[in-house]
């Protein structure tokens, strides 16, 4: 099932931090934590693995926001959005080297916050590119989850929960046990993006999650209470994969 994006707020002014967290909650995002120091942000990232970090550049303590971003990116590919007031040129030049996904100026407005988050998540879709011409709204994958646009928002779907993906011309339908998502991308792009050790093509129009397969017939697959077609040419390869998973 899908889940809201999980964000960490790193801000040493707790009034500002609480305001940011309130705006995030109202926008439908999940706040995984609020921390005032860079060292705590690194520890939180290791323990909770947020999907995105809102990071004040001018943190107090031994690590400012830029030092914190460097430390986090050495270990995890977590997008960072800098939150800043008036930043001097030298600090801005340092910040650029950490390749932030967006900037938000204080005071923060909800519309700017939402746009910055969507910009950050959209940029991540191209790193690394999985096709020569990626679609602007193509979903993107981290190690255990995929992010897709659904009802004007970006939502998180855990890869283990995906049953199968069905082609529909230049679109795809992604199915989980409880929901269907229409994706503006092709089945080939999805096949390239999803982990090959779990997903396999069983028909020209279907890509299935091997861990979710309930039964394999002569010309069909049972998965999540649904029946989908199985190509005769792909059946033997599927059976070999199931035996080794």
N, C-alpha and C positions, 0 to 999 in steps of 0.2 A: 504494500500500500504506500501511497505517497506520504511525505512528511514535509513540514515547513523547513525552510533553510534555517540552519542553526548558526547564530552569530555571537562572537565574543566582542564585548565592548571594553577597550583599554583606555581609560581616562582617569586622571588623578583629581579632577574636580568632580566630586560625587554628585553635586547638583546637576551638572551638565550630563554626567553619565546616566543618572536616573531619568533625565528627560529623553536622552537618546533611546534608552531601553524602553520607555513608555511608547515612543513613536514607533519603534520596531514592532512591538507587540500589537499596536493598533493596525499596523500594516500587514499583520498576519505572519510575522517571522517569530522564530523562537530565540530567546536570549539565553545562551548557554552559561553566561557569567558576566560579571562586571568586576574588573580588577584595576587597581591604580598604578601598578608598577610593571616594568618590563619583565622582570624575573618571574612574577606571578603569571604573566601572559604566556611565557614559554612553558611553564609548568601546566597551565590550563590546557594549552594546545596539545601537549603530550597526553594528558589524561582524557580530554573530551573531544579532541579533533573537530573543532568547529568547521563549518563550511566556508566561513568568511570571517575576517577580523576587521573591526573598525578601530583604528589605532591613532591615538593622539601623537603628533610628532614631538611635542614639547613635554614629554614626561619628566617628572622629577626622579631623582635617584641615580644610581650608577649607570643605568641604561636608558637612553632616551628612545623615542619611538623608532628612529632609524636604526639604532643598534639592535633594538628588539626585532625589527623586521628582518635584518640580516641573520640573526640567530635562528629565527623561525624558518626562514627559507633554506637554511643549511640542512634542515631535517624533513620539512614537510612542504608540499605544494599547496599551501593555503592562500587564497587571494587576500590581499590587504588593501583596504581603503584608508588613506590618511585623513584624519580630521585635524584641521589646522586653523589658527587665527592668522595673524600677520607674520609670515615667515620670511626671513631675510634671504638674500640670494645664495649665500654660502650653504645655508641649511637646505634650501630648495635643491641645490645642485647635489648635495649628499642624498637627498630623498629620491631623486630621479634614478640614481644608481641601483636602488632596490626594486625598480620596476613595479611601482604601485599600480593597481588596477583602476583607481580613481582618486579624486580629491574632493573633500567637502569642506567648505569654509564655515566657520562659526559666525553667527548662530545658525544652527541647523534647522532647515525646514523639511517637513515630511516629504514633499514632492521631490526635493533634491536628494534626500536620503534614498528614496525608492529608485530613482533614476540611476544613482551611483551604484546601487547594489545590482540592478539589472545590467548595467554596463559592465561591471566586473565579471559577472557570471557569463555574459555573452562573450567577452574577450577570452575567457578560459576555454571556450569551445574550439578555438583555433590553436591550442597549444597542447601537443603538437598537432598539425593538421593531419586529418586522416584521409583526405581525398584532395584532388587537384582543385576542385571547385566546391568547397563546403557551402552548404545552404546557410543563409543568414540566421535562420531559427533552428539549425540542427542541434540536437541534444548532444551533451558531452558527458564523458564517463570518467570517474575517478576509480580507485581500486575496488570499491564495494558498492558504488551507487551511481545513478545516472540522474541528470538534471534535465527537466523538460518544461516547456511552457504549457500551462494548463489553466484555462479560464483567466487569462490576462495576468497570470503570475507564474513565476518559476518555482517548481516543486521538485522535491527529492524523492526518487524511487530506489529502493535497495535492489541491487541486481538479483539477489537470491529470490525476490518476490515476483520477478517477471516470469510469466508462463511461456508466452511466445509473441512473436512479432509477425504481423500479416501485411503483405504488400498491397497497396491500393494506388496503382499508377505511380505518380511522383510523391505519394504520401505513404505513411505506414500507420497501422493500428497496433499499439502496444497494449498487451493484455496482462493484467495481474488477476489475482483471485477475485478482487472486488471491483475493479475499475477498468475502463478502456480509455486510452489516450490517443488522440490523433496527432501525429508528428509530421511536420513539413520537411520530410527527408525521405530518401529511398531505402529500400531494404538492403541494397548493397552497402550503403553508408553505415547502416546499423550493424550489418555483419562485420564490417571492418572495425567498428567501435567497440562492440561487446566482446568480452573475453572468449577467445576461441576454445579454451579448455572446457567451457560450459555450454556454449551455444553452437548449434549446428544447423545447416540448411537441410530440410527434409522434403522440400518441394520448392518449385520456382517462386512461390508466393509466401513461403512460411519459413521462419527461423525459430527454433525451439530451445528452451532451457532444459538440458539433459537431466538436471536434478529434479525437474518437475514432471517428467514423463511417467504416467501411470501404467500404460500398456502400449504394446506395439502389435498391430495386426498386419494382415497382408498388404492392405492399401490405406491404412489409417493409423493415427496415433491418438491415444486417449491422454488428455492432459488437463488437469483442473476441472474435471467434469465435462469437458468439451471434446469433440472429435474433429480432428483436422486431417486433411489428406496427406498421404505419404507416397512419394514418388518411388516407383519400382526400382529405378536406377540408383536411388539413394538409400534404400532400405538396408542393404548389406553393410554399408559404411556406418549407418546409424547403430546397428546391432553390435558392431565391433567397438564403437565408442561407448555404448552402454556397458559392455562387459569390462571395460577398463577404467571406468570412472570411479 
